[in-house]
């Protein structure tokens, strides 16, 4: 029996799964397997509807009705899949910030004109000065 996840350390992290994958299977492999299984289930549904239409002598109205029922089942499948994934992991607030604009952190000529170098931390000038080399 699988063990439940520990509580998330990041309040922005949410999980749709409540169990840990089997030992020896990473979360990424479990996600890939789930995606493959869902894709095969959807393909099976489409092929089944196509087989059903070709094997039975249906009128045009019955063919349209069969495809409508198949489409409705596919819609329900995709809706349930989306709802199951809605609680999946979310990027933290730092992942939502735009990348920094401007020069990278480093020593630059002091913009105050002191003749020294001042440390730029990537967002603002610090009070740290260094004589030029």
C-alpha positions in Angstrom: 0.0 0.0 0.0 1.4 3.4 -0.9 2.1 6.1 1.7 0.5 9.6 1.6 2.6 12.5 0.6 4.0 14.7 3.4 2.4 18.1 3.6 3.8 20.5 1.0 6.7 22.7 2.2 5.7 25.5 -0.2 2.2 26.9 0.3 1.9 27.4 -3.5 2.6 23.7 -4.2 -0.5 21.6 -4.6 -0.7 18.0 -5.6 -3.5 16.2 -7.4 -2.1 12.8 -6.4 -2.5 11.6 -2.9 -0.2 8.6 -3.1 3.5 8.2 -3.8 4.3 6.2 -6.9 5.5 2.6 -6.4 9.1 2.3 -5.1 11.6 2.7 -7.8 9.4 4.8 -10.0 10.0 8.6 -10.1 7.2 11.1 -10.1 8.2 12.0 -13.7 7.9 8.4 -14.9 4.6 8.0 -13.1 3.3 11.1 -14.8 4.5 9.8 -18.2 2.8 6.5 -17.6 -0.4 8.2 -16.6 -0.3 10.4 -19.7 0.4 7.4 -22.0 -2.5 5.5 -20.4 -4.9 8.4 -20.8 -3.9 8.9 -24.4 -4.4 5.2 -25.1 -7.8 5.3 -23.4 -8.8 8.2 -25.6 -7.5 6.4 -28.8 -9.4 3.3 -27.8 -12.6 5.3 -27.4 -12.3 6.8 -30.9 -11.4 3.4 -32.5 -14.3 1.8 -30.7 -16.8 4.3 -32.0 -15.4 3.9 -35.5 -15.6 0.1 -35.3 -19.1 0.3 -34.0 -20.2 2.4 -36.9 -18.6 0.2 -39.5 -19.8 -3.1 -38.0 -23.5 -2.2 -37.6 -25.7 -1.2 -40.5 -26.6 2.3 -39.4 -28.6 5.0 -41.1 -27.0 8.4 -41.4 -28.9 9.7 -38.4 -27.7 6.8 -36.3 -24.1 7.4 -37.4 -24.4 11.1 -36.4 -26.0 10.1 -33.1 -23.2 7.6 -32.5 -20.5 10.2 -33.1 -22.4 12.7 -30.9 -22.4 10.1 -28.1 -18.8 9.3 -28.7 -17.9 13.0 -28.7 -19.8 13.5 -25.5 -17.9 10.6 -23.9 -14.7 12.1 -25.1 -15.7 15.5 -23.7 -16.5 13.9 -20.3 -13.2 12.1 -20.4 -11.2 15.3 -21.1 -13.2 17.2 -18.5 -12.5 14.7 -15.8 -8.8 14.6 -16.8 -8.6 18.4 -16.6 -10.3 18.5 -13.3 -7.9 15.9 -11.9 -5.0 17.9 -13.1 -6.4 21.3 -11.9 -4.9 20.7 -8.4 -1.5 19.8 -9.8 1.8 21.5 -8.9 1.8 25.2 -9.5 4.9 27.3 -10.1 6.0 29.3 -7.0 5.8 33.1 -7.0 9.4 33.4 -8.0 8.7 31.5 -11.2 6.1 34.1 -12.1 8.5 37.0 -11.9 9.9 38.4 -15.1 13.6 37.8 -15.7 15.8 40.6 -14.4 16.5 43.4 -16.9 19.9 45.1 -16.9 23.5 44.1 -16.2 24.3 41.1 -14.2 25.7 41.5 -10.6 29.3 42.6 -10.5 31.8 45.4 -9.9 31.2 48.5 -12.1 32.6 52.1 -12.2 30.8 54.0 -9.4 28.0 56.0 -11.0 28.4 58.6 -8.2 31.8 59.5 -9.7 34.0 58.6 -6.8 36.6 56.9 -9.0 36.1 53.6 -7.3 34.2 50.5 -8.3 30.8 49.9 -6.7 29.1 46.5 -6.4 25.9 46.1 -8.5 23.8 43.3 -7.0 21.6 42.9 -10.1 18.8 45.1 -8.9 20.5 48.1 -7.1 23.8 49.7 -6.2 25.2 48.7 -2.8 27.3 50.7 -0.4 30.3 48.5 -1.0 33.2 50.2 -2.7 36.5 48.9 -4.1 39.5 50.8 -5.5 40.0 50.3 -9.2 42.5 47.6 -10.3 
